[in-house]
């Protein structure tokens, strides 16, 4: 392997399971619509352009099983098309409304054109199923698709319950194989939550590698001699890569990160919150609350700069500057690290996929410019994680057990366990004990009882989603997050008690199956104890 500097871009694409067929226009489903329009479709369009121009790009993408299900759900796909129709109709009204302000009208036309293009792209070019497109680029060797826990649970908290971990992993593997026809090589730890107890399970399920946060590797036992710039292996042979802390800070740091540049579009200031209600009626949620329209005319500004109209040309020029600065910083650090090792150092740049689109409008432009600029620099080589690991000598990996770590506040677990959310865990532990009891008590059921047990398994898995305690901690959509946890736990308890009394309402069960229809092939026996 040559001594060029290796950069590996890895994106975590995940959304929690949010689906409400019982409501006409639930505002929380807009998370999915926005992610599809502003992150996933722009990302695929970047891949299309780079591939057409024969620019050598490599990206690792962890697609969560919940997101994969949402992307294929007929109800949500139809609601997404309805959402884009509303955006297009609203855009025509905005173009007319802003005719007295040419700069605003130019932006309205730009956003309208993008809404039209995204709808055509989704329905005609991608035939309504973007998972096929991701798989297409994986088969071409351009991207590598990783899997993650079934419902993106914070896994370190479930080390006490082997059945919970095996269910999260087995269901994820089944989902991946159904969607992509192969076995995943890499496992993305939700929230990069690592504890030494997870090593056994990753090895047992034949995962080749995973990723931890920087301090998890640097403070490992023993300490990694090559820092975070070279992989290590656990005693059982699982390879561990570390996130490049400074690459994350360059993009995301609150005061200095590229994504917070004042010339970029303000993510949160949307005309849906500013215009009179009668003008944004199609974007009022089922509870009457306002939601985002996607028409955002203002730059982020800053403490020393008043809000000003967003200028895409200025933003594009800034992207080019930042790409060069980003690559220069990676090269500088890799060059310095390379002086202390014979092997080729790697900078693993790991981010949430929504960073490059939904939460940073110019993010997809940044990625495209990054690969184009990188292709012109001979000292840079982009690689997917598995591709890089395959080219390393097996004897070069130091044996290290990483330290407990995550990407949460202060790097450990307080985001998922503090006064705002600790109440849920006693109920979670009890439900897991009961789910294992059910799987042991009813090992060979079929018909209605099997349906009931499968639904019980779904409810327990959905209750473990890491997004809900995180929202409670951050005090964002707290009421909805609490409702989601309580609803799943209540559904499971109802099933458990019904099985105890040997009676279940088929009408209630059918309704629940239609609402929580995730993992259609789930087998409740994943919660059985391993012999």
C-alpha positions as CSV (number, residue, x, y, z in Angstrom):
1,X,0.0,0.0,0.0
2,X,1.3,3.4,-0.9
3,X,2.0,6.2,1.6
4,X,-0.7,8.6,0.4
5,X,-2.8,10.1,3.2
6,X,-6.0,8.1,3.7
7,X,-9.3,9.8,4.5
8,X,-12.4,7.8,5.1
9,X,-15.8,9.6,5.2
10,X,-18.5,7.7,7.2
11,X,-22.0,8.9,7.6
12,X,-24.6,7.6,10.0
13,X,-28.1,7.7,8.3
14,X,-30.7,7.2,10.9
15,X,-34.2,8.3,11.8
16,X,-36.4,6.9,14.6
17,X,-39.6,5.0,13.8
18,X,-42.2,7.7,13.4
19,X,-45.4,6.7,11.6
20,X,-48.9,7.8,12.4
21,X,-51.5,6.4,10.0
22,X,-54.2,7.5,12.5
23,X,-53.4,11.2,12.0
24,X,-53.8,13.2,8.8
25,X,-50.8,15.5,9.0
26,X,-48.6,14.7,12.0
27,X,-45.8,17.2,12.3
28,X,-43.2,14.6,13.5
29,X,-43.4,12.7,10.2
30,X,-41.9,15.8,8.7
31,X,-38.5,14.7,10.1
32,X,-38.5,11.9,7.5
33,X,-39.7,14.2,4.7
34,X,-37.1,16.8,5.4
35,X,-34.3,14.1,5.7
36,X,-35.3,12.6,2.3
37,X,-35.5,15.9,0.5
38,X,-32.6,17.7,2.1
39,X,-30.1,14.9,2.9
40,X,-30.6,11.6,1.1
41,X,-31.7,12.7,-2.3
42,X,-29.1,15.5,-2.5
43,X,-26.5,12.9,-1.4
44,X,-27.4,10.5,-4.2
45,X,-27.4,13.4,-6.7
46,X,-23.8,14.1,-5.6
47,X,-22.9,10.5,-6.2
48,X,-24.6,10.6,-9.6
49,X,-22.6,13.7,-10.7
50,X,-19.3,12.4,-9.3
51,X,-19.8,9.0,-11.0
52,X,-20.7,10.6,-14.3
53,X,-17.5,12.7,-14.1
54,X,-15.5,9.7,-13.0
55,X,-14.4,11.4,-9.8
56,X,-13.1,8.6,-7.5
57,X,-15.2,9.0,-4.4
58,X,-15.6,6.6,-1.4
59,X,-18.2,6.9,1.4
60,X,-19.2,4.6,4.2
61,X,-22.8,4.9,5.1
62,X,-24.5,3.3,8.1
63,X,-28.2,2.8,7.2
64,X,-30.3,2.1,10.3
65,X,-33.0,-0.6,9.9
66,X,-35.6,1.9,11.1
67,X,-34.7,4.3,8.3
68,X,-34.6,1.5,5.7
69,X,-38.2,0.6,6.7
70,X,-39.4,4.2,6.6
71,X,-37.9,4.6,3.1
72,X,-40.0,1.6,1.8
73,X,-43.2,2.2,3.7
74,X,-46.0,2.9,1.2
75,X,-47.9,5.2,3.5
76,X,-44.9,7.4,4.2
77,X,-43.8,7.4,0.6
78,X,-47.2,8.6,-0.4
79,X,-47.3,11.2,2.3
80,X,-43.8,12.4,1.2
81,X,-45.2,12.9,-2.3
82,X,-48.1,14.9,-0.8
83,X,-45.6,16.9,1.1
84,X,-43.5,17.7,-2.0
85,X,-46.8,18.7,-3.8
86,X,-47.6,21.1,-1.0
87,X,-44.0,22.5,-1.3
88,X,-44.4,23.0,-5.0
89,X,-47.8,24.7,-4.7
90,X,-46.6,26.9,-1.9
91,X,-43.5,27.8,-4.0
92,X,-45.7,29.2,-6.8
93,X,-47.5,31.3,-4.2
94,X,-44.2,32.5,-2.8
95,X,-42.9,33.5,-6.2
96,X,-45.9,35.7,-6.6
97,X,-45.8,37.0,-3.1
98,X,-42.2,38.1,-3.3
99,X,-42.4,39.8,-6.7
100,X,-41.6,43.2,-5.1
101,X,-38.3,41.9,-3.7
102,X,-36.1,40.4,-6.5
103,X,-33.6,38.8,-4.1
104,X,-36.3,37.0,-2.2
105,X,-38.1,36.0,-5.4
106,X,-34.9,34.6,-6.8
107,X,-34.6,32.4,-3.7
108,X,-38.2,31.4,-3.9
109,X,-37.7,30.3,-7.5
110,X,-34.5,28.4,-6.5
111,X,-36.3,26.5,-3.7
112,X,-39.3,25.9,-6.0
113,X,-37.1,24.4,-8.7
114,X,-35.3,22.2,-6.2
115,X,-38.6,20.9,-4.9
116,X,-39.7,20.0,-8.4
117,X,-36.4,18.4,-9.2
118,X,-36.4,16.3,-6.0
119,X,-39.9,15.0,-6.7
120,X,-39.0,14.0,-10.3
121,X,-35.7,12.5,-9.2
122,X,-37.4,10.4,-6.5
123,X,-40.3,9.2,-8.6
124,X,-38.7,8.8,-12.0
125,X,-35.0,8.3,-11.7
126,X,-35.0,6.4,-8.5
127,X,-38.5,4.8,-8.9
128,X,-39.5,5.6,-5.4
129,X,-36.9,3.4,-3.7
130,X,-33.5,4.9,-2.9
131,X,-32.2,1.8,-1.1
132,X,-31.7,0.3,-4.6
133,X,-29.6,3.3,-5.5
134,X,-27.4,3.0,-2.4
135,X,-27.0,-0.7,-3.2
136,X,-26.1,0.1,-6.8
137,X,-23.2,2.3,-5.6
138,X,-22.2,-0.4,-3.1
139,X,-21.9,-3.0,-5.9
140,X,-19.8,-0.5,-7.9
141,X,-17.4,-0.2,-4.9
142,X,-18.1,3.5,-4.5
143,X,-19.8,3.2,-1.1
144,X,-19.8,0.7,1.7
145,X,-23.1,0.2,3.6
146,X,-22.8,-0.6,7.3
147,X,-25.6,-1.8,9.6
148,X,-26.4,-0.7,13.1
149,X,-28.7,-1.8,16.0
150,X,-32.2,-2.6,15.0
151,X,-33.8,0.4,16.6
152,X,-30.6,2.4,17.2
153,X,-30.5,1.5,21.0
154,X,-27.7,2.8,23.2
155,X,-26.1,-0.6,23.5
156,X,-23.9,-0.2,26.6
157,X,-27.0,0.0,28.7
158,X,-28.1,-3.5,27.7
159,X,-24.9,-5.4,28.5
160,X,-26.7,-6.9,31.4
161,X,-29.2,-8.5,29.1
162,X,-27.7,-10.8,26.4
163,X,-31.1,-11.3,24.9
164,X,-31.6,-7.6,24.2
165,X,-28.3,-7.3,22.5
166,X,-28.7,-10.4,20.4
167,X,-32.2,-9.2,19.3
168,X,-30.9,-5.8,18.3
169,X,-28.1,-7.3,16.3
170,X,-29.9,-10.3,14.7
171,X,-32.9,-8.2,13.6
172,X,-30.5,-5.7,12.1
173,X,-28.6,-8.4,10.2
174,X,-31.9,-9.8,8.8
175,X,-33.0,-6.4,7.7
176,X,-29.7,-5.7,6.0
177,X,-29.7,-9.0,4.1
178,X,-33.3,-8.5,3.0
179,X,-32.5,-5.1,1.6
180,X,-29.0,-5.6,0.2
181,X,-28.6,-9.3,-0.3
182,X,-25.4,-9.7,1.6
183,X,-23.9,-9.8,5.0
184,X,-22.6,-6.5,6.5
185,X,-18.9,-6.2,7.2
186,X,-19.1,-3.2,9.6
187,X,-21.3,-2.4,12.6
188,X,-22.0,1.2,13.5
189,X,-22.4,1.6,17.2
190,X,-25.5,3.8,17.8
191,X,-24.3,7.1,19.2
192,X,-20.8,5.5,19.0
193,X,-21.7,3.9,22.4
194,X,-19.1,1.4,23.3
195,X,-18.5,-0.8,26.3
196,X,-16.2,-3.8,26.5
197,X,-19.2,-6.1,26.9
198,X,-20.1,-5.5,23.3
199,X,-16.9,-7.1,21.9
200,X,-18.2,-10.7,22.5
201,X,-21.4,-10.0,20.5
202,X,-19.7,-8.3,17.6
203,X,-17.3,-11.2,17.2
204,X,-20.1,-13.8,17.6
205,X,-22.0,-12.2,14.8
206,X,-18.9,-12.1,12.6
207,X,-18.6,-8.3,12.2
208,X,-15.1,-7.4,11.0
209,X,-14.9,-3.9,12.5
210,X,-16.7,-1.1,14.3
211,X,-16.0,2.6,15.1
212,X,-15.6,4.2,18.5
213,X,-15.1,7.8,19.6
214,X,-11.6,9.2,19.8
215,X,-11.2,9.0,23.6
216,X,-12.5,5.5,23.7
217,X,-9.4,4.3,21.8
218,X,-6.9,6.8,23.2
219,X,-7.9,5.8,26.8
220,X,-8.1,2.1,26.0
221,X,-6.3,-0.6,27.9
222,X,-3.5,-0.6,27.1
223,X,-3.4,2.9,25.5
224,X,-3.2,2.8,21.7
225,X,0.4,3.4,20.8
226,X,-0.6,5.0,17.4
227,X,-3.3,7.1,18.9
228,X,-6.5,7.4,16.9
229,X,-4.8,7.4,13.5
230,X,-4.5,3.6,13.2
231,X,-6.9,0.7,13.9
232,X,-6.5,-1.7,16.8
233,X,-8.0,-5.1,17.5
234,X,-9.8,-6.5,20.5
235,X,-8.7,-9.7,22.1
236,X,-11.3,-11.6,20.1
237,X,-10.2,-10.0,16.8
238,X,-12.7,-7.3,16.1
239,X,-11.0,-4.4,14.5
240,X,-11.6,-0.9,16.0
241,X,-11.4,2.4,14.1
242,X,-11.5,5.7,15.9
243,X,-13.4,8.8,14.8
244,X,-11.1,11.8,14.0
245,X,-12.1,14.3,16.7
246,X,-10.6,17.3,15.0
247,X,-12.4,16.4,11.7
248,X,-15.7,16.5,13.6
249,X,-14.8,19.7,15.3
250,X,-13.9,21.4,12.1
251,X,-17.4,20.8,10.8
252,X,-19.6,20.9,13.9
253,X,-17.9,23.0,16.6
254,X,-20.5,25.5,17.9
255,X,-18.5,28.7,17.4
256,X,-15.9,27.8,14.8
257,X,-17.3,24.8,12.8
258,X,-17.7,25.3,9.1
259,X,-21.4,24.5,9.2
260,X,-22.0,27.5,11.4
261,X,-20.5,30.0,9.0
262,X,-22.7,33.2,9.0
263,X,-23.0,33.3,5.2
264,X,-24.8,29.9,5.1
265,X,-28.5,29.5,5.1
266,X,-30.3,29.7,8.4
267,X,-31.6,26.2,9.0
268,X,-34.2,27.2,11.6
269,X,-35.7,30.5,10.2
270,X,-38.5,29.3,7.9
271,X,-41.4,31.4,6.5
272,X,-43.7,28.7,7.9
273,X,-43.2,30.4,11.3
274,X,-43.4,34.0,10.1
275,X,-46.2,34.3,7.6
276,X,-49.9,34.6,8.6
277,X,-51.5,31.2,9.3
278,X,-53.8,31.5,6.3
279,X,-50.8,31.6,4.0
280,X,-49.2,28.5,5.4
281,X,-52.3,26.5,6.1
282,X,-51.0,23.4,4.2
283,X,-48.1,23.2,6.6
284,X,-50.0,23.3,9.8
285,X,-49.6,20.1,11.8
286,X,-52.5,17.9,12.9
287,X,-52.4,19.7,16.3
288,X,-52.6,23.1,14.6
289,X,-48.9,23.9,15.2
290,X,-46.7,25.4,12.5
291,X,-44.2,23.3,10.6
292,X,-41.4,24.1,8.2
293,X,-42.1,24.8,4.5
294,X,-38.5,24.5,3.3
295,X,-38.5,28.1,2.1
296,X,-35.8,29.8,4.1
297,X,-34.5,33.2,2.9
298,X,-32.1,34.2,5.5
299,X,-28.4,33.7,6.2
300,X,-27.4,32.6,9.6
301,X,-25.7,35.8,10.5
302,X,-23.9,35.9,13.8
303,X,-23.6,37.8,17.1
304,X,-21.8,40.7,15.3
305,X,-23.9,40.5,12.2
306,X,-27.5,41.2,11.6
307,X,-29.6,38.7,9.6
308,X,-29.3,39.2,5.9
309,X,-30.8,37.6,2.8
310,X,-29.1,34.4,1.9
311,X,-26.8,34.5,-1.1
312,X,-26.1,31.1,-2.7
313,X,-23.1,32.4,-4.6
314,X,-21.3,33.6,-1.5
315,X,-22.1,30.4,0.2
316,X,-20.7,28.3,-2.7
317,X,-17.5,30.3,-2.7
318,X,-17.2,29.8,1.1
319,X,-17.6,26.0,0.6
320,X,-14.7,25.9,-1.7
321,X,-12.5,27.8,0.8
322,X,-13.5,25.5,3.6
323,X,-12.9,22.3,1.6
324,X,-9.3,23.4,1.0
325,X,-8.9,24.2,4.7
326,X,-10.4,20.9,5.7
327,X,-8.1,18.9,3.5
328,X,-5.0,20.9,4.5
329,X,-5.8,20.2,8.2
330,X,-6.3,16.4,7.5
331,X,-3.0,16.2,5.6
332,X,-1.1,18.1,8.2
333,X,-2.3,15.8,11.0
334,X,-1.8,12.6,9.0
335,X,1.7,13.7,8.0
336,X,2.6,14.4,11.6
337,X,1.1,11.0,12.7
338,X,2.9,9.2,9.9
339,X,6.3,10.2,11.3
340,X,5.6,7.9,14.3
341,X,4.5,4.8,12.4
342,X,5.5,2.6,9.5
343,X,1.9,2.0,8.5
344,X,-0.4,4.3,6.6
345,X,-2.3,6.5,9.0
346,X,-6.1,7.1,8.5
347,X,-8.4,10.0,9.3
348,X,-11.8,8.6,9.8
349,X,-14.3,11.5,9.5
350,X,-17.6,10.3,11.0
351,X,-20.7,12.4,11.1
352,X,-24.5,12.1,11.2
353,X,-25.7,12.1,7.6
354,X,-28.2,14.9,8.4
355,X,-25.2,17.2,9.0
356,X,-24.8,17.3,5.3
357,X,-28.2,18.6,4.2
358,X,-31.0,18.8,6.7
359,X,-29.0,20.7,9.3
360,X,-26.4,22.3,7.0
361,X,-28.0,23.3,3.7
362,X,-24.6,23.5,1.9
363,X,-23.4,20.2,3.3
364,X,-23.9,18.2,0.2
365,X,-22.0,20.9,-1.8
366,X,-19.2,20.5,0.7
367,X,-19.0,16.7,0.2
368,X,-19.0,17.0,-3.6
369,X,-16.3,19.7,-3.5
370,X,-14.3,17.6,-1.1
371,X,-14.1,14.7,-3.5
372,X,-13.4,16.9,-6.5
373,X,-10.7,18.8,-4.7
374,X,-9.2,15.6,-3.3
375,X,-9.0,14.0,-6.7
376,X,-6.7,16.8,-7.8
377,X,-4.3,16.2,-4.9
378,X,-2.0,13.3,-5.4
379,X,-1.1,12.9,-1.7
380,X,-4.8,12.1,-0.8
381,X,-6.6,8.8,-1.2
382,X,-10.2,8.3,-0.1
383,X,-11.1,4.8,1.1
384,X,-14.0,3.0,2.7
385,X,-13.2,1.5,6.1
386,X,-13.3,-2.1,5.0
387,X,-11.2,-1.3,1.9
388,X,-8.5,0.3,4.1
389,X,-8.5,-2.5,6.7
390,X,-8.1,-5.1,4.0
391,X,-4.9,-3.5,2.9
392,X,-3.3,-3.5,6.3
393,X,-1.0,-6.3,7.5
394,X,-2.7,-8.5,10.1
395,X,0.2,-8.4,12.5
396,X,0.2,-4.6,12.5
397,X,-2.8,-4.2,14.8
398,X,-2.2,-3.6,18.5
399,X,-4.5,-5.5,20.9
400,X,-6.5,-2.9,22.9
401,X,-9.8,-2.9,24.8
402,X,-11.4,0.6,24.2
403,X,-12.7,2.6,27.1
404,X,-16.4,3.1,27.7
405,X,-17.3,6.0,25.4
406,X,-19.9,7.7,23.2
407,X,-20.4,10.9,21.2
408,X,-22.8,12.2,23.8
409,X,-22.3,15.2,26.1
410,X,-18.9,14.9,27.8
411,X,-18.3,11.6,25.9
412,X,-19.9,9.0,28.2
413,X,-23.6,8.2,28.9
414,X,-25.2,11.2,30.8
415,X,-27.2,12.1,27.7
416,X,-29.1,8.8,27.9
417,X,-29.3,8.6,31.7
418,X,-30.0,11.6,33.8
419,X,-32.9,13.0,35.8
420,X,-34.9,13.7,32.6
421,X,-35.0,10.1,31.4
422,X,-33.9,7.7,34.2
423,X,-37.5,6.8,34.9
424,X,-37.8,4.7,31.7
425,X,-35.1,2.1,32.6
426,X,-36.8,0.3,35.4
427,X,-39.7,-0.3,33.1
428,X,-37.4,-1.3,30.2
429,X,-35.6,-3.8,32.4
430,X,-38.9,-5.4,33.5
431,X,-40.2,-5.5,29.9
432,X,-37.0,-7.2,28.7
433,X,-37.2,-9.8,31.5
434,X,-40.8,-10.5,30.6
435,X,-40.0,-10.7,26.8
436,X,-37.4,-13.3,27.5
437,X,-39.8,-15.1,29.7
438,X,-42.4,-15.2,26.9
439,X,-39.9,-16.4,24.3
440,X,-39.0,-19.3,26.7
441,X,-42.6,-20.1,27.7
442,X,-43.9,-20.1,24.1
443,X,-41.1,-21.6,22.0
444,X,-43.1,-23.1,19.1
445,X,-46.3,-21.0,18.7
446,X,-48.0,-20.3,15.4
447,X,-51.1,-18.5,14.2
448,X,-52.6,-15.7,16.3
449,X,-50.3,-16.3,19.3
450,X,-47.2,-16.1,17.1
451,X,-48.5,-12.8,15.8
452,X,-49.0,-11.5,19.3
453,X,-45.5,-12.6,20.4
454,X,-43.9,-11.0,17.3
455,X,-45.7,-7.7,18.0
456,X,-44.5,-7.9,21.6
457,X,-40.9,-8.2,20.3
458,X,-41.4,-5.1,18.1
459,X,-42.7,-3.0,21.0
460,X,-39.8,-3.9,23.2
461,X,-37.3,-3.1,20.5
462,X,-39.0,0.2,19.6
463,X,-39.0,1.3,23.3
464,X,-35.2,1.0,23.3
465,X,-34.6,3.7,20.6
466,X,-31.8,6.0,21.8
467,X,-33.5,9.1,20.2
468,X,-36.2,9.4,22.8
469,X,-34.1,9.7,26.0
470,X,-31.8,12.0,24.0
471,X,-34.7,14.3,23.2
472,X,-35.8,14.2,26.8
473,X,-32.2,15.2,27.9
474,X,-32.1,18.0,25.3
475,X,-35.6,19.1,26.2
476,X,-36.6,19.0,22.5
477,X,-40.0,17.4,21.6
478,X,-40.0,16.1,25.1
479,X,-43.7,15.3,25.3
480,X,-43.6,13.4,22.0
481,X,-40.5,11.4,23.1
482,X,-42.0,10.5,26.4
483,X,-45.3,9.4,24.7
484,X,-43.4,7.2,22.3
485,X,-41.6,5.3,25.1
486,X,-44.7,5.0,27.2
487,X,-46.8,3.9,24.3
488,X,-44.5,1.0,23.4
489,X,-44.1,-0.1,27.0
490,X,-47.8,0.0,27.5
491,X,-48.5,-2.0,24.3
492,X,-46.0,-4.6,25.5
493,X,-47.6,-4.8,28.9
494,X,-51.0,-5.2,27.4
495,X,-49.8,-8.1,25.3
496,X,-48.0,-9.7,28.3
497,X,-51.1,-9.6,30.4
498,X,-53.3,-10.8,27.6
499,X,-51.1,-13.9,27.1
500,X,-51.3,-14.5,30.8
501,X,-55.1,-14.5,30.7
502,X,-55.1,-16.4,27.3
503,X,-57.2,-13.7,25.6
504,X,-56.2,-11.1,23.1
505,X,-58.4,-8.7,21.1
506,X,-57.7,-9.4,17.4
507,X,-59.1,-6.0,16.5
508,X,-56.7,-4.3,18.8
509,X,-53.8,-6.4,17.7
510,X,-54.5,-5.8,14.0
511,X,-54.7,-2.0,14.6
512,X,-51.3,-2.1,16.4
513,X,-49.7,-4.2,13.7
514,X,-50.8,-1.6,11.1
515,X,-49.4,1.3,13.1
516,X,-46.1,-0.4,14.3
517,X,-45.5,-2.4,11.1
518,X,-41.7,-2.4,11.3
519,X,-39.7,-5.6,10.9
520,X,-42.4,-7.6,9.1
521,X,-40.3,-10.8,9.2
522,X,-39.4,-10.6,12.9
523,X,-39.3,-13.8,14.9
524,X,-39.9,-13.3,18.6
525,X,-37.5,-16.2,19.3
526,X,-34.6,-13.8,18.9
527,X,-35.2,-13.1,22.6
528,X,-34.7,-16.8,23.6
529,X,-31.7,-17.5,25.8
530,X,-28.7,-19.0,23.9
531,X,-27.9,-22.5,25.1
